């Protein structure tokens, strides 16, 4: 039930989608006759005005920066890691299936991290954790499309172990732990986007899998300046993405899937 709700209700809670739904309801009410016309016009105008205001405001960047700044860039000074867990989200299973080749998403930094870390730490075990996170699960596991990219990077296929069952972050943590069975004292890196890192770290801690954050794919500057901009589409996109992540943090915390609401280093 949690997975279904995360793929349905949670999507409708994204600000731009929610405001569009309110606007559509307003248009429907306006068409229902004089009795509902005033209410419908108010909802339509309010939803449009809110979209413009949020699109011009830095709110999306503010929420994104708070997530991305939570865990700093990993520093290699403490020595080589014993293993590396890379979370799925870097590939589009649907487009990869349709195009019959690996198609990367906006979080391709996770894939690049595999190449970088594999060369830097040739003895480290590597796990790619990514199943089919879609509601109908018909596009195949994301991990299935990683092998051709490993060949491109010159990484031996037997160096990477795939975890193809997980559909969300909590399952990433639980299934990865079951797969690698980390030993006490081992150092494992967790590779995922900087925005997603707080929730991911919380899930791994809750699963009893000690990891160190290796964030990638930043979308805001290191010292972000909070000011409006005319990039309405970009601002709304970041707002939706950040709102989804904050909603996920709250939902995971309330259902006991993460160790804290906003995990810290």
Phi and psi in degrees as a GROMACS rama.xvg file:
@    title "Ramachandran Plot"
@    xaxis  label "Phi"
@    yaxis  label "Psi"
@TYPE xy
-59.3311  -44.1931  UNK-2
-63.3294  -43.2179  UNK-3
-63.4209  -44.3558  UNK-4
-63.4885  -36.6604  UNK-5
-67.363  -23.7632  UNK-6
-98.4686  -4.74485  UNK-7
-122.472  -73.4171  UNK-8
-61.2404  -41.8616  UNK-9
-61.0354  -34.1712  UNK-10
-65.877  -39.3754  UNK-11
-68.9533  -17.2592  UNK-12
-84.6111  -5.23315  UNK-13
-66.5668  133.039  UNK-14
-50.5192  -49.8597  UNK-15
-66.0193  -38.8617  UNK-16
-68.6943  -43.2115  UNK-17
-61.108  -43.3163  UNK-18
-67.2198  -36.8573  UNK-19
-64.8586  -39.8999  UNK-20
-62.1345  -43.2022  UNK-21
-62.0318  -41.0053  UNK-22
-62.8956  -41.9904  UNK-23
-63.9818  -41.6306  UNK-24
-59.6382  -40.6658  UNK-25
-61.2573  -42.7105  UNK-26
-63.9394  -39.9136  UNK-27
-63.8094  -42.9517  UNK-28
-63.9598  -38.1513  UNK-29
-62.9226  -30.9586  UNK-30
-83.3694  -6.48454  UNK-31
-86.6936  -4.92155  UNK-32
126.321  177.133  UNK-33
-61.7841  -35.6187  UNK-34
-58.623  -37.4723  UNK-35
-104.645  -0.111309  UNK-36
-63.3782  -40.6933  UNK-37
-66.7909  -44.5667  UNK-38
-63.1783  -43.502  UNK-39
-63.14  -42.4231  UNK-40
-63.7762  -38.8743  UNK-41
-63.7656  -44.9695  UNK-42
-64.431  -41.0502  UNK-43
-65.0496  -47.6806  UNK-44
-65.6706  -40.8872  UNK-45
-65.017  -41.8922  UNK-46
-66.335  -40.8933  UNK-47
-65.4365  -44.2937  UNK-48
-62.9877  -40.5951  UNK-49
-64.6501  -39.8631  UNK-50
-61.0971  -42.8262  UNK-51
-66.1213  -45.5722  UNK-52
-62.144  -47.3135  UNK-53
-66.65  -33.7155  UNK-54
-67.7804  -28.6801  UNK-55
-89.3154  -22.5061  UNK-56
-80.4171  160.6  UNK-57
-88.2725  12.6863  UNK-58
-56.7727  -43.8265  UNK-59
-60.4813  -41.894  UNK-60
-69.2219  -35.2683  UNK-61
-62.3606  -48.5007  UNK-62
-66.3662  -36.9752  UNK-63
-67.8996  -43.9266  UNK-64
-63.6492  -37.4679  UNK-65
-60.8715  -37.4086  UNK-66
-72.3304  -45.2337  UNK-67
-71.1274  -26.7344  UNK-68
-85.6577  -3.37107  UNK-69
-66.9338  -41.3804  UNK-70
-118.348  123.063  UNK-71
-72.3061  168.132  UNK-72
-59.7357  138.399  UNK-73
-70.4041  135.424  UNK-74
-109.343  130.06  UNK-75
-81.5682  7.90529  UNK-76
-63.8224  -20.346  UNK-77
-83.4588  -1.576  UNK-78
111.392  175.217  UNK-79
-74.545  141.493  UNK-80
-78.3373  154.629  UNK-81
-81.9175  -26.9234  UNK-82
-158.161  164.735  UNK-83
-138.114  126.456  UNK-84
-109.635  121.486  UNK-85
-108.761  122.336  UNK-86
-83.0754  145.939  UNK-87
-65.3604  168.383  UNK-88
124.714  -6.99366  UNK-89
-87.0844  -16.8303  UNK-90
-121.384  156.581  UNK-91
-103.531  103.517  UNK-92
-57.5855  -39.5704  UNK-93
-63.5938  -52.0394  UNK-94
-66.9335  -34.3291  UNK-95
-63.9478  -39.5378  UNK-96
-67.7766  -43.1746  UNK-97
-69.1452  -35.7944  UNK-98
-93.3258  -7.03224  UNK-99
58.6907  36.2711  UNK-100
-162.659  161.476  UNK-101
-67.9638  123.937  UNK-102
-114.682  115.433  UNK-103
-81.8652  157.668  UNK-104
-105.557  -165.359  UNK-105
-69.7592  -13.5251  UNK-106
-102.354  38.673  UNK-107
-66.7614  -13.1704  UNK-108
-59.0683  -25.5406  UNK-109
-65.4264  -39.2162  UNK-110
-68.352  -43.3201  UNK-111
-62.3015  -32.5248  UNK-112
-64.1161  -33.5791  UNK-113
-60.3663  -47.5306  UNK-114
-62.8632  -43.7687  UNK-115
-64.9249  -47.6005  UNK-116
-74.3054  -33.7075  UNK-117
-63.1469  -37.7735  UNK-118
-75.2822  -38.224  UNK-119
-72.1929  -32.4424  UNK-120
-130.679  78.6076  UNK-121
-65.1068  -15.5115  UNK-122
-94.3609  -9.24284  UNK-123
-75.2442  139.283  UNK-124
-76.4533  143.357  UNK-125
-124.084  131.119  UNK-126
-122.539  129.195  UNK-127
-108.322  114.197  UNK-128
-107.133  107.637  UNK-129
-170.223  109.29  UNK-130
-97.9252  -147.195  UNK-131
-102.141  105.921  UNK-132
-89.0051  7.79796  UNK-133
-79.7759  159.54  UNK-134
-63.6908  -42.2782  UNK-135
-90.6553  -9.07996  UNK-136
50.0049  57.5765  UNK-137
-120.988  2.67998  UNK-138
-99.4057  -5.20579  UNK-139
89.0175  161.321  UNK-140
-71.9703  139.434  UNK-141
-60.9443  -36.0539  UNK-142
-59.8859  -23.7758  UNK-143
-66.5088  -21.1696  UNK-144
-102.363  3.65268  UNK-145
-80.5538  -30.4494  UNK-146
-53.488  -45.4424  UNK-147
-60.6563  -33.0703  UNK-148
-69.5781  -36.1607  UNK-149
-62.8649  -38.7219  UNK-150
-62.1542  -40.3007  UNK-151
-62.7166  -38.3377  UNK-152
-81.0777  -6.84584  UNK-153
78.0152  24.9792  UNK-154
-98.5008  126.722  UNK-155
-61.6924  135.214  UNK-156
-63.0131  -29.9548  UNK-157
-75.95  -3.04776  UNK-158
-81.8153  -19.8499  UNK-159
-112.47  129.323  UNK-160
-101.563  134.846  UNK-161
-103.664  137.809  UNK-162
-115.966  98.445  UNK-163
-97.9477  6.35342  UNK-164
-94.2153  -25.53  UNK-165
-68.5205  140.452  UNK-166
-113.595  -14.8832  UNK-167
-148.896  -178.337  UNK-168
-67.3822  -38.1236  UNK-169
-61.9885  -40.0396  UNK-170
-72.2262  -32.7726  UNK-171
-52.8477  -48.251  UNK-172
-67.2392  -49.8482  UNK-173
-65.4921  -46.3998  UNK-174
-71.5485  -34.999  UNK-175
-66.2786  -40.6729  UNK-176
-63.1119  -44.2612  UNK-177
-62.5792  -32.9875  UNK-178
-74.7578  -46.337  UNK-179
-96.5436  -19.7647  UNK-180
46.4798  66.5509  UNK-181
-61.1984  140.456  UNK-182
-92.7692  152.063  UNK-183
-56.5321  134.194  UNK-184
92.684  -12.8295  UNK-185
-73.9125  148.088  UNK-186
-106.159  120.889  UNK-187
-120.1  136.749  UNK-188
-95.452  144.625  UNK-189
-114.321  116.72  UNK-190
-104.281  120.024  UNK-191
-160.524  175.532  UNK-192
-65.8585  148.337  UNK-193
-58.2238  -36.7356  UNK-194
-66.114  -34.1112  UNK-195
-88.1323  -11.5753  UNK-196
-58.7895  -43.957  UNK-197
-56.9406  -45.3187  UNK-198
-67.9465  -39.3604  UNK-199
-64.2838  -45.667  UNK-200
-60.9637  -42.1011  UNK-201
-60.6407  -39.9792  UNK-202
-67.8879  -42.0798  UNK-203
-67.4249  -37.6898  UNK-204
-64.4438  -42.0154  UNK-205
-64.1564  -32.5418  UNK-206
-80.2718  -7.46141  UNK-207
80.7761  26.1204  UNK-208
-113.024  103.873  UNK-209
-74.0109  122.413  UNK-210
-135.822  160.432  UNK-211
-111.502  138.533  UNK-212
-73.7663  130.522  UNK-213
-126.507  79.9939  UNK-214
-73.0478  149.817  UNK-215
-137.912  177.291  UNK-216
56.2062  57.6631  UNK-217
-75.1522  147.033  UNK-218
-120.377  -4.41657  UNK-219
-126.983  159.185  UNK-220
-70.3903  159.999  UNK-221
-61.0177  -43.4468  UNK-222
-117.111  84.0417  UNK-223
-71.9846  136.35  UNK-224
-101.112  123.169  UNK-225
-82.663  96.5872  UNK-226
-145.93  151.258  UNK-227
-66.7085  161.273  UNK-228
-148.854  165.269  UNK-229
-90.0379  3.58562  UNK-230
-80.7337  71.8867  UNK-231
-62.1761  -46.7487  UNK-232
-63.5284  -45.7784  UNK-233
-63.3626  -41.233  UNK-234
-64.6599  -41.3114  UNK-235
-68.7891  -37.1033  UNK-236
-62.8368  -45.5311  UNK-237
-67.0535  -35.1189  UNK-238
-64.0741  -44.7649  UNK-239
-61.9254  -44.2189  UNK-240
-65.0569  -44.1427  UNK-241
-67.9415  -40.4463  UNK-242
-62.0714  -39.1306  UNK-243
-63.2911  -39.8386  UNK-244
-69.6564  -42.495  UNK-245
-65.1532  -39.2074  UNK-246
-62.7093  -40.7114  UNK-247
-63.135  -41.0035  UNK-248
-58.5721  -45.9292  UNK-249
-65.0779  -46.9365  UNK-250
-63.8504  -42.7274  UNK-251
-65.6376  -38.4406  UNK-252
-67.9358  -43.8223  UNK-253
-66.9876  -28.5099  UNK-254
-98.4053  7.94411  UNK-255
74.3729  21.1806  UNK-256
-91.0328  -9.60154  UNK-257
-133.131  154.752  UNK-258
-75.2261  -20.9454  UNK-259
-157.476  161.28  UNK-260
-63.5194  -44.4504  UNK-261
-134.391  80.0321  UNK-262
-54.3291  145.142  UNK-263
-122.31  166.041  UNK-264
